[in-house]
Amino acid sequence: MPLEKTIKWTKKQKEVISLEKNGKFVVKACPGSGKTTTISRKLFNIITNWNESYSGVATLSFTNVAADEIKERFIKWSNKSILFPHYIGTIDSFINKYIFLPYGHLVMGVNERPILVGEPHGKWHAKSHGCSYFDKFTYDINENIVEMGDYGLTEPELKEVKRCKKSLISSGYANQADANYFSMKILKNYPNVAKAIALRFPNFIIDEAQDTSDIQIKIFDILIKHGLNEIILIGDPEQAIYEWNNANPELFNGKFEEWEHNSIIFNKNFRSSEEICKVTSKLSEIEYSTGKEKNLDNISYIPEFIPYDNENINDIIQKYLKLCKKYSISLSKESVAVLYRSDNFLKEFLINNKYTDETIHSIWKSGKNSSPEKIAYTKDFLYGKFLWDNQNKLDGFKLIEKAIFEMYNNFTHVKQEEISEIIKNVGFYNHRTHIYNIINLLPHTSLKSNINEWIIKTNNIFHENNIEYELNMIKSKRGHAYFKEDLIFSDIFSNNLNNKDIKYHIGTVHSVKGKSFKAVLLFLKKQGAKGSHYKTLLKNNTYLCESEELRIVYVGMTRPEKILQVAVPTSEIEYWKNFFEDFKSDEKILSSQSTLFDVFS
């Protein structure tokens, strides 16, 4: 293979990709250690030597982005796609396809195929208050109904939500977390299903395995119990940042200890410069070093910690962008990133959003002249056209397609089977033409577009084109001021600020998990979304395994190759200085504010 000659495999990487390395094992990989390239090569080697026609390799990851990266690298190795009998996709998609959707009815007490609702399968809407939280609750491994977040519900409200949860489950509805739970029950109660899957896929590769939940790990344990002998878990427990999805890095560490005799650690970072590795390794329990040559591209930039306040954030960003140009780093979404912990920072500082998440959530509540059905298609039209206008035409098309079906049929949810049936009846070409005609009628959107003005224009266009429907005007629930005069798209869809008009990537740390950039500017507040203040975590020398908030910081700081800047509130800068004082030098790291800004002049 020509590409083989361009990669200098390390001894540990060679061990993993060798066909002699088999059985059950864990690869614990530090940031930038080439795990995706290595695992892609391992997959290529296995499939190239695969002789079975009806059983294959299941390669799974936590996100579609990570799975797509493996696909792309595999195609580079083989010049062809991963085809039957093999499977590549997310853990959730595999569970849905091979366990939950075909067998879910056996444990849910229904006679038909289950219906997946809520993200990522579509927005959830319900008429009653209790049922509106259906997608926010699920079952834990002990069969208890639990919240997937903190929603501030009273005891009577919780009781009603749980009643609605059970009722809707018995009607065949499930969110993705429910699907995982019921899949675990299926494998427990129907061992022949587990045996059949272990025969169909005798080899599993699980990427980003640190983000798996206890229920997902239990699913793999049951498959192992029923004949699965070849399974690789690869990931980094110090980059586990999905606790909201019940991810537990200790489960990954537990498997490393269980299979330690056959497991391996990657501790060479081939992404980041030596200077960046010196700083980020301060947070890590793994002793790792850079695999890059020093002064790569004549850039030897020592990471900086910069104080900010409400008045100088935009100034810091502009100076950062000038610094990138100074070092010949092109301003593109692939090379330069401005990151933050959560969308609250974006709303509070970058776009001056004056509404809280709770207030914004209230606009989707049913009012006097609205209905859940009307709200459902209004929201999908708004979001779909916004995505379409901001270079995400595929997702935009799907949402507008969904909105049209909801509007015409007075539905709050549309099953994919129903869409497929209608397409079959009217014809694929006619269906697509109709959707595109509607899209072309809709007014243009931007972050600063007034929402209700856009809705009024759309309703007028519908009327002019004999479309006998209208979108729902947005109002707040009782107790809040109406939004009619000033609500704009960025108030609701601010997490999509990464539009075509911005030359660099701007987003949360979560949005860039697994990605690399030439330069990163990371903004942090005094504390994360939950838990202790950063200064407390730093003063206590908290381990990454003990704090998801520090792991999120770590993931953000390990994205860049060449330039790293971390901006923290002025009142907190001394705590960050003190923590990283081991790396203080005659150059600019951790120097005073005036010195920090001098480097931009």
C-alpha positions as CSV (number, residue, x, y, z in Angstrom):
1,M,0.0,0.0,0.0
2,P,1.5,3.4,-1.0
3,L,0.0,5.1,2.1
4,E,1.8,2.5,4.3
5,K,5.1,4.0,3.5
6,T,4.1,7.5,4.5
7,I,3.4,6.6,8.1
8,K,6.1,5.8,10.7
9,W,4.3,3.4,12.9
10,T,5.4,3.2,16.5
11,K,6.2,-0.1,18.1
12,K,2.9,0.0,20.1
13,Q,0.9,0.9,17.0
14,K,2.5,-1.9,15.1
15,E,1.5,-4.3,17.9
16,V,-2.2,-3.2,17.7
17,I,-2.6,-3.4,13.9
18,S,-0.9,-6.8,13.7
19,L,-3.4,-9.7,13.1
20,E,-1.6,-11.5,15.9
21,K,-3.0,-9.0,18.4
22,N,-6.5,-10.4,19.1
23,G,-8.9,-11.4,21.8
24,K,-10.3,-8.9,24.3
25,F,-8.1,-5.8,25.0
26,V,-8.2,-2.1,25.6
27,V,-6.1,0.7,24.0
28,K,-5.8,3.6,26.3
29,A,-4.7,6.5,24.0
30,C,-3.6,10.0,24.9
31,P,-4.7,13.0,22.7
32,G,-3.2,13.1,19.3
33,S,-1.7,9.6,19.6
34,G,-3.0,8.4,16.2
35,K,-5.7,6.1,17.6
36,T,-8.1,6.7,14.7
37,T,-5.4,6.0,12.1
38,T,-4.3,3.0,14.0
39,I,-7.7,1.5,14.5
40,S,-8.6,2.2,10.8
41,R,-5.5,0.2,9.8
42,K,-6.4,-2.6,12.2
43,L,-9.9,-2.7,10.7
44,F,-8.4,-2.8,7.2
45,N,-6.1,-5.7,8.1
46,I,-8.9,-7.7,9.6
47,I,-11.3,-7.1,6.7
48,T,-8.6,-7.8,4.1
49,N,-8.1,-11.2,5.6
50,W,-11.8,-11.9,6.3
51,N,-13.1,-15.1,4.8
52,E,-16.7,-15.2,6.1
53,S,-19.6,-14.3,3.9
54,Y,-22.4,-13.8,6.4
55,S,-20.6,-12.7,9.5
56,G,-18.5,-9.5,9.9
57,V,-16.8,-6.9,12.0
58,A,-18.9,-4.3,13.9
59,T,-16.9,-1.0,14.2
60,L,-18.7,1.4,16.5
61,S,-18.1,4.9,17.8
62,F,-19.9,7.3,20.1
63,T,-20.6,9.9,17.3
64,N,-21.2,9.9,13.6
65,V,-18.2,12.2,13.1
66,A,-15.9,9.7,14.7
67,A,-17.3,6.8,12.7
68,D,-17.0,8.8,9.5
69,E,-13.3,9.5,10.2
70,I,-12.7,5.7,10.4
71,K,-14.6,5.2,7.1
72,E,-12.6,7.9,5.4
73,R,-9.3,6.4,6.5
74,F,-10.4,2.9,5.6
75,I,-11.2,4.1,2.0
76,K,-7.7,5.6,1.8
77,W,-6.2,2.2,2.7
78,S,-8.5,0.1,0.4
79,N,-10.0,2.4,-2.2
80,K,-13.4,1.0,-1.4
81,S,-16.1,1.4,1.3
82,I,-16.9,-0.9,4.2
83,L,-19.6,-3.2,2.9
84,F,-21.7,-6.2,4.0
85,P,-21.2,-8.3,6.0
86,H,-19.4,-5.6,8.0
87,Y,-21.0,-2.7,9.9
88,I,-19.7,0.7,10.8
89,G,-21.6,3.4,12.6
90,T,-22.5,4.7,16.1
91,I,-23.1,2.5,19.1
92,D,-26.7,3.8,19.2
93,S,-27.4,3.1,15.5
94,F,-26.1,-0.5,15.9
95,I,-28.2,-1.1,19.0
96,N,-31.3,0.3,17.2
97,K,-30.8,-1.7,14.0
98,Y,-29.9,-5.1,15.4
99,I,-31.6,-5.2,18.8
100,F,-34.1,-2.5,19.8
101,L,-36.2,-1.9,16.6
102,P,-36.6,-5.6,15.6
103,Y,-37.1,-6.9,19.2
104,G,-38.2,-4.0,21.3
105,H,-41.8,-5.0,21.3
106,L,-40.9,-8.1,23.2
107,V,-40.1,-6.2,26.4
108,M,-42.2,-3.1,25.9
109,G,-45.6,-4.9,25.9
110,V,-46.5,-3.7,22.4
111,N,-47.3,-5.5,19.2
112,E,-45.7,-3.2,16.7
113,R,-42.2,-1.9,16.0
114,P,-41.2,0.8,18.6
115,I,-41.1,4.4,17.6
116,L,-38.0,6.4,18.5
117,V,-38.6,10.1,19.4
118,G,-36.6,13.0,20.9
119,E,-33.1,13.9,19.8
120,P,-31.5,12.8,17.6
121,H,-34.6,11.4,16.0
122,G,-36.7,14.6,16.0
123,K,-38.2,17.2,18.3
124,W,-40.6,15.9,21.0
125,H,-43.9,17.7,21.5
126,A,-46.8,16.7,23.7
127,K,-50.1,18.3,24.8
128,S,-49.8,17.8,28.5
129,H,-47.1,19.2,30.8
130,G,-46.1,15.9,32.2
131,C,-45.8,14.1,28.8
132,S,-43.7,17.0,27.4
133,Y,-40.8,15.7,29.5
134,F,-41.0,12.2,28.0
135,D,-37.7,12.5,26.2
136,K,-36.0,14.0,29.3
137,F,-36.4,10.9,31.4
138,T,-35.2,7.3,31.0
139,Y,-34.5,4.1,32.9
140,D,-31.2,3.5,34.8
141,I,-29.5,0.1,34.9
142,N,-31.6,-0.8,38.0
143,E,-34.9,-0.2,36.2
144,N,-35.7,3.1,37.9
145,I,-37.1,6.1,36.0
146,V,-34.6,8.9,36.3
147,E,-34.1,12.4,35.0
148,M,-31.5,13.0,32.3
149,G,-30.8,16.5,33.6
150,D,-31.9,18.8,36.4
151,Y,-35.3,20.3,35.4
152,G,-36.4,21.6,38.8
153,L,-39.6,19.7,38.9
154,T,-41.7,19.4,42.0
155,E,-42.6,16.0,43.5
156,P,-46.2,16.1,42.1
157,E,-44.7,17.0,38.7
158,L,-42.2,14.2,38.9
159,K,-45.0,11.8,39.7
160,E,-47.0,12.9,36.7
161,V,-44.0,12.7,34.4
162,K,-43.3,9.1,35.5
163,R,-46.9,8.2,34.9
164,C,-46.7,9.7,31.4
165,K,-43.4,7.9,30.8
166,K,-44.9,4.5,31.5
167,S,-48.0,5.3,29.5
168,L,-46.1,6.4,26.4
169,I,-43.7,3.4,26.7
170,S,-46.7,1.1,26.7
171,S,-47.8,2.8,23.4
172,G,-44.5,2.0,21.8
173,Y,-42.6,5.3,22.2
174,A,-39.0,5.4,23.3
175,N,-36.1,7.9,23.4
176,Q,-32.6,6.8,22.6
177,A,-31.6,6.2,26.2
178,D,-34.8,4.0,26.5
179,A,-33.7,2.1,23.4
180,N,-30.4,1.2,25.1
181,Y,-32.1,0.2,28.3
182,F,-34.7,-2.0,26.6
183,S,-31.9,-3.5,24.4
184,M,-30.1,-4.6,27.5
185,K,-33.3,-6.2,28.7
186,I,-33.8,-8.0,25.4
187,L,-30.4,-9.6,25.6
188,K,-30.9,-10.6,29.2
189,N,-34.4,-12.1,28.7
190,Y,-33.8,-13.5,25.2
191,P,-30.3,-15.1,25.2
192,N,-30.8,-16.5,21.7
193,V,-30.8,-12.9,20.4
194,A,-27.5,-12.3,22.1
195,K,-26.1,-15.5,20.6
196,A,-27.3,-14.6,17.1
197,I,-25.6,-11.2,17.3
198,A,-22.3,-12.7,18.6
199,L,-22.5,-15.1,15.6
200,R,-23.4,-12.3,13.1
201,F,-20.6,-10.1,14.4
202,P,-17.8,-12.2,16.0
203,N,-15.5,-9.2,16.1
204,F,-16.2,-5.7,17.7
205,I,-14.1,-2.6,17.6
206,I,-15.4,0.2,19.9
207,D,-13.9,3.6,19.3
208,E,-14.3,6.5,21.9
209,A,-15.2,3.7,24.4
210,Q,-14.6,6.1,27.4
211,D,-18.0,7.6,26.5
212,T,-20.0,4.5,26.9
213,S,-22.6,4.2,29.6
214,D,-23.1,1.4,32.2
215,I,-26.0,0.1,30.1
216,Q,-24.0,0.0,26.9
217,I,-21.1,-1.8,28.6
218,K,-23.6,-4.3,30.1
219,I,-24.8,-5.0,26.5
220,F,-21.3,-5.8,25.4
221,D,-20.8,-8.0,28.6
222,I,-23.9,-10.0,27.7
223,L,-22.6,-10.5,24.1
224,I,-19.3,-11.7,25.5
225,K,-21.1,-14.1,27.9
226,H,-22.9,-15.6,24.8
227,G,-19.9,-16.1,22.6
228,L,-18.2,-12.8,21.6
229,N,-14.5,-13.4,21.9
230,E,-12.9,-10.6,19.8
231,I,-13.5,-7.1,21.1
232,I,-11.3,-4.0,21.2
233,L,-12.1,-0.9,23.3
234,I,-10.1,2.2,22.4
235,G,-10.3,5.6,24.0
236,D,-9.0,8.0,26.7
237,P,-10.8,8.1,30.0
238,E,-9.4,11.6,30.5
239,Q,-11.5,12.8,27.6
240,A,-14.8,11.4,28.8
241,I,-17.1,14.5,28.6
242,Y,-20.6,13.0,28.1
243,E,-21.8,12.4,31.7
244,W,-25.1,13.8,30.7
245,N,-25.5,10.7,28.6
246,N,-24.4,8.5,31.6
247,A,-20.9,8.1,30.3
248,N,-18.6,6.8,33.0
249,P,-14.9,6.7,32.4
250,E,-14.4,4.3,35.3
251,L,-16.1,1.6,33.3
252,F,-13.4,2.0,30.6
253,N,-10.7,1.9,33.3
254,G,-12.4,-1.2,34.7
255,K,-12.1,-3.0,31.4
256,F,-8.4,-2.0,31.1
257,E,-7.7,-3.6,34.5
258,E,-9.8,-6.7,33.7
259,W,-7.9,-7.2,30.4
260,E,-4.7,-5.6,31.5
261,H,-2.5,-8.5,30.4
262,N,-3.5,-7.9,26.8
263,S,-4.1,-4.1,26.8
264,I,-1.8,-1.3,25.8
265,I,-1.2,2.5,26.3
266,F,-0.5,5.0,23.6
267,N,1.4,7.9,25.2
268,K,2.9,9.8,22.2
269,N,1.1,12.9,21.1
270,F,1.7,13.5,17.4
271,R,-0.8,16.4,17.2
272,S,0.5,19.1,19.5
273,S,3.8,20.9,19.8
274,E,6.2,20.1,22.7
275,E,5.3,23.4,24.3
276,I,1.6,22.5,24.3
277,C,2.2,19.0,25.6
278,K,4.3,20.4,28.5
279,V,1.2,22.4,29.6
280,T,-1.5,19.9,29.0
281,S,0.4,17.0,30.6
282,K,0.2,18.9,33.8
283,L,-3.5,18.0,33.9
284,S,-3.0,14.4,32.9
285,E,-2.2,11.3,35.0
286,I,-0.7,9.6,31.9
287,E,2.9,10.4,31.3
288,Y,3.0,11.4,27.6
289,S,5.2,13.5,25.4
290,T,5.1,15.0,21.9
291,G,5.8,12.9,18.9
292,K,6.4,16.0,16.8
293,E,9.7,17.5,15.9
294,K,10.5,20.7,17.8
295,N,10.0,24.0,16.1
296,L,7.8,22.4,13.5
297,D,7.2,25.0,10.7
298,N,9.4,27.4,12.6
299,I,6.6,27.9,15.2
300,S,7.7,27.5,18.9
301,Y,4.8,29.2,20.6
302,I,4.4,28.8,24.3
303,P,0.7,28.6,25.5
304,E,-0.7,31.6,27.1
305,F,-3.3,32.2,29.9
306,I,-5.0,35.5,29.2
307,P,-7.3,37.5,31.6
308,Y,-10.6,38.8,30.3
309,D,-13.5,40.8,31.4
310,N,-16.8,41.7,29.7
311,E,-15.3,44.6,27.9
312,N,-12.2,43.0,26.1
313,I,-13.5,39.7,24.8
314,N,-13.8,40.8,21.2
315,D,-10.5,42.5,21.5
316,I,-8.9,39.2,22.6
317,I,-10.4,37.4,19.7
318,Q,-9.2,39.9,17.2
319,K,-5.7,39.9,18.5
320,Y,-5.7,36.1,18.5
321,L,-6.8,36.1,14.8
322,K,-3.9,38.5,14.0
323,L,-1.5,36.2,15.8
324,C,-2.7,33.3,13.6
325,K,-2.0,35.4,10.5
326,K,1.4,36.4,11.9
327,Y,2.3,32.7,12.0
328,S,0.9,32.1,8.5
329,I,-2.1,30.1,9.8
330,S,-4.9,30.6,7.4
331,L,-8.3,31.7,8.9
332,S,-10.5,28.8,8.1
333,K,-12.9,26.6,10.0
334,E,-10.5,23.7,9.6
335,S,-7.4,25.5,11.1
336,V,-8.6,28.1,13.6
337,A,-11.0,27.7,16.5
338,V,-12.5,29.8,19.3
339,L,-14.0,27.5,21.9
340,Y,-16.0,27.8,25.1
341,R,-17.4,25.5,27.7
342,S,-21.1,25.9,27.0
343,D,-23.6,27.8,24.9
344,N,-24.3,30.0,27.9
345,F,-21.0,31.7,27.3
346,L,-21.9,32.4,23.7
347,K,-25.3,33.9,24.7
348,E,-23.9,35.9,27.6
349,F,-20.7,37.4,26.1
350,L,-20.4,36.8,22.3
351,I,-23.9,37.7,21.0
352,N,-25.2,39.5,24.1
353,N,-28.3,37.3,24.4
354,K,-30.7,38.8,26.9
355,Y,-32.9,35.7,27.4
356,T,-32.3,32.7,29.7
357,D,-32.6,29.1,28.5
358,E,-35.8,28.8,30.7
359,T,-37.4,31.9,29.0
360,I,-36.5,30.7,25.5
361,H,-37.9,27.2,26.3
362,S,-41.2,28.9,27.3
363,I,-41.8,30.2,23.7
364,W,-42.7,26.7,22.5
365,K,-45.5,26.2,25.0
366,S,-49.0,26.1,23.6
367,G,-50.9,29.4,23.8
368,K,-54.5,30.4,23.3
369,N,-54.4,30.4,19.5
370,S,-51.8,27.6,19.0
371,S,-51.6,23.8,19.3
372,P,-48.8,21.3,19.8
373,E,-49.1,20.4,16.1
374,K,-48.8,24.0,14.9
375,I,-45.8,24.6,17.3
376,A,-44.1,21.5,16.1
377,Y,-44.1,22.4,12.4
378,T,-43.3,26.1,13.1
379,K,-40.2,25.1,15.0
380,D,-39.1,22.7,12.3
381,F,-39.7,25.3,9.6
382,L,-37.7,27.9,11.5
383,Y,-34.7,25.6,12.3
384,G,-34.8,23.9,9.0
385,K,-34.6,27.1,6.9
386,F,-31.9,28.5,9.3
387,L,-29.8,25.3,8.7
388,W,-30.4,25.5,4.9
389,D,-29.3,29.1,4.7
390,N,-26.1,28.3,6.8
391,Q,-24.6,25.6,4.6
392,N,-26.3,22.6,6.3
393,K,-28.6,21.8,3.5
394,L,-29.1,18.1,4.2
395,D,-30.3,18.6,7.8
396,G,-32.2,21.6,6.7
397,F,-34.0,19.7,4.0
398,K,-34.9,16.9,6.4
399,L,-36.4,19.3,8.9
400,I,-38.4,21.2,6.3
401,E,-39.6,17.9,4.9
402,K,-40.7,16.8,8.3
403,A,-42.4,20.2,8.9
404,I,-44.4,19.9,5.7
405,F,-45.7,16.4,6.7
406,E,-46.6,17.7,10.2
407,M,-48.4,20.7,8.7
408,Y,-50.4,18.8,6.2
409,N,-51.4,15.9,8.5
410,N,-51.8,17.8,11.8
411,F,-49.1,15.7,13.5
412,T,-46.6,16.5,16.3
413,H,-44.4,13.6,15.1
414,V,-43.9,11.9,11.8
415,K,-42.7,8.3,11.5
416,Q,-40.1,7.6,8.8
417,E,-42.3,4.8,7.6
418,E,-45.2,7.3,7.0
419,I,-42.9,9.6,5.0
420,S,-41.6,6.6,3.0
421,E,-45.1,5.5,2.2
422,I,-46.2,9.0,1.0
423,I,-43.1,9.2,-1.2
424,K,-43.9,5.8,-2.6
425,N,-47.5,7.0,-3.5
426,V,-46.6,10.4,-5.0
427,G,-43.3,9.4,-6.6
428,F,-39.8,10.4,-5.5
429,Y,-39.3,13.1,-8.2
430,N,-42.7,14.8,-7.4
431,H,-42.0,14.6,-3.7
432,R,-38.6,16.2,-3.9
433,T,-39.8,18.9,-6.3
434,H,-42.6,19.9,-3.9
435,I,-40.2,20.1,-1.0
436,Y,-37.7,22.3,-3.0
437,N,-40.6,24.5,-4.1
438,I,-41.6,25.2,-0.5
439,I,-37.9,25.8,0.5
440,N,-37.6,28.4,-2.3
441,L,-40.7,30.2,-1.1
442,L,-39.4,30.6,2.4
443,P,-37.7,33.9,3.3
444,H,-34.0,34.1,3.9
445,T,-32.7,33.8,7.5
446,S,-29.7,35.1,9.4
447,L,-28.7,35.3,13.0
448,K,-30.1,38.8,13.2
449,S,-33.4,38.0,11.5
450,N,-36.5,38.9,13.6
451,I,-38.4,35.6,14.2
452,N,-41.9,37.0,14.2
453,E,-41.3,39.2,11.2
454,W,-40.0,36.0,9.4
455,I,-43.1,34.1,10.4
456,I,-45.4,37.0,9.2
457,K,-43.6,37.0,5.8
458,T,-43.9,33.2,5.6
459,N,-47.6,33.3,6.4
460,N,-48.2,35.9,3.7
461,I,-46.2,33.9,1.2
462,F,-48.3,30.8,2.0
463,H,-51.5,32.8,1.6
464,E,-50.3,34.2,-1.8
465,N,-49.5,30.7,-3.0
466,N,-52.8,29.1,-1.8
467,I,-51.2,27.2,1.0
468,E,-54.0,27.1,3.5
469,Y,-51.8,26.8,6.6
470,E,-49.9,29.3,8.8
471,L,-47.0,29.2,11.2
472,N,-47.5,29.9,14.9
473,M,-46.6,33.4,16.2
474,I,-44.1,33.1,19.0
475,K,-45.2,34.3,22.5
476,S,-44.0,33.6,26.0
477,K,-45.9,31.7,28.7
478,R,-47.7,33.8,31.3
479,G,-45.4,35.7,33.5
480,H,-42.9,36.6,30.8
481,A,-42.9,39.6,28.5
482,Y,-43.9,38.9,24.9
483,F,-41.1,38.6,22.4
484,K,-42.9,40.0,19.4
485,E,-40.7,43.0,18.9
486,D,-37.1,41.7,19.3
487,L,-36.7,37.9,19.3
488,I,-34.1,37.0,16.7
489,F,-32.8,33.7,15.3
490,S,-29.6,33.9,17.4
491,D,-31.7,34.0,20.6
492,I,-33.0,30.4,19.8
493,F,-30.3,28.9,17.5
494,S,-27.2,30.5,19.0
495,N,-25.4,27.2,19.0
496,N,-25.4,27.4,15.2
497,L,-23.3,30.6,15.2
498,N,-20.7,28.7,13.1
499,N,-22.2,30.0,9.9
500,K,-20.8,30.9,6.5
501,D,-20.0,34.5,7.4
502,I,-17.5,33.5,10.1
503,K,-14.1,32.5,8.8
504,Y,-13.0,30.4,11.8
505,H,-14.7,27.7,13.8
506,I,-16.6,28.9,16.9
507,G,-18.3,26.4,19.2
508,T,-18.3,24.4,22.3
509,V,-15.5,22.0,23.3
510,H,-18.0,19.2,22.8
511,S,-18.5,20.3,19.2
512,V,-14.8,19.6,18.4
513,K,-14.3,16.4,20.2
514,G,-11.8,14.3,18.2
515,K,-10.9,17.2,15.9
516,S,-7.5,19.0,15.4
517,F,-6.8,22.7,14.7
518,K,-3.6,24.7,14.0
519,A,-4.7,27.2,16.7
520,V,-7.2,27.3,19.5
521,L,-8.4,30.1,21.8
522,L,-10.4,28.6,24.7
523,F,-12.6,30.8,26.9
524,L,-13.5,29.6,30.4
525,K,-15.7,31.1,33.1
526,K,-15.2,30.9,36.8
527,Q,-16.8,27.5,36.8
528,G,-18.3,25.0,34.4
529,A,-21.9,24.2,34.0
530,K,-21.9,22.3,37.3
531,G,-19.7,21.5,40.2
532,S,-16.9,23.4,41.9
533,H,-15.1,26.5,40.7
534,Y,-12.1,25.9,38.6
535,K,-9.9,27.6,41.2
536,T,-11.0,25.0,43.8
537,L,-10.3,22.1,41.4
538,L,-6.9,23.5,40.6
539,K,-5.9,24.3,44.2
540,N,-6.9,20.7,45.2
541,N,-4.9,19.2,42.4
542,T,-8.1,17.3,41.3
543,Y,-7.5,14.3,39.0
544,L,-9.2,14.4,35.6
545,C,-11.0,11.1,36.5
546,E,-12.7,12.9,39.3
547,S,-14.0,16.0,37.4
548,E,-15.8,16.1,34.1
549,E,-15.4,19.9,34.1
550,L,-11.6,19.6,34.1
551,R,-11.8,16.9,31.4
552,I,-13.7,19.3,29.2
553,V,-10.9,21.9,29.8
554,Y,-8.4,19.2,28.9
555,V,-10.1,18.3,25.7
556,G,-10.3,21.9,24.6
557,M,-6.6,22.5,25.4
558,T,-5.5,19.4,23.5
559,R,-7.1,20.3,20.2
560,P,-4.4,22.6,18.7
561,E,-1.2,21.7,16.9
562,K,0.7,25.0,17.2
563,I,-1.0,27.8,19.1
564,L,-3.0,27.5,22.4
565,Q,-4.4,30.4,24.3
566,V,-6.7,30.0,27.3
567,A,-8.7,33.1,28.4
568,V,-10.0,33.1,32.0
569,P,-11.8,35.8,34.1
570,T,-9.3,38.4,35.4
571,S,-10.2,37.5,39.0
572,E,-9.1,33.9,38.3
573,I,-5.9,34.4,36.4
574,E,-3.6,33.9,39.5
575,Y,-5.1,30.5,40.2
576,W,-4.3,29.3,36.7
577,K,-0.8,30.9,36.9
578,N,0.0,29.1,40.2
579,F,-1.2,25.8,38.9
580,F,1.0,25.9,35.8
581,E,4.0,27.7,37.4
582,D,6.2,24.6,36.8
583,F,6.3,25.7,33.1
584,K,7.1,29.3,33.7
585,S,10.0,30.5,31.5
586,D,11.7,33.6,30.2
587,E,9.2,33.6,27.4
588,K,5.6,34.8,27.5
589,I,3.7,32.0,29.3
590,L,1.9,33.2,32.4
591,S,3.3,36.7,32.2
592,S,1.5,39.8,33.2
593,Q,-1.5,41.2,31.3
594,S,0.5,43.9,29.6
595,T,3.1,41.5,28.4
596,L,0.5,39.1,27.2
597,F,-1.0,41.7,24.9
598,D,2.4,43.0,23.8
599,V,2.8,39.8,21.7
600,F,0.0,40.9,19.4
601,S,1.4,44.3,18.5
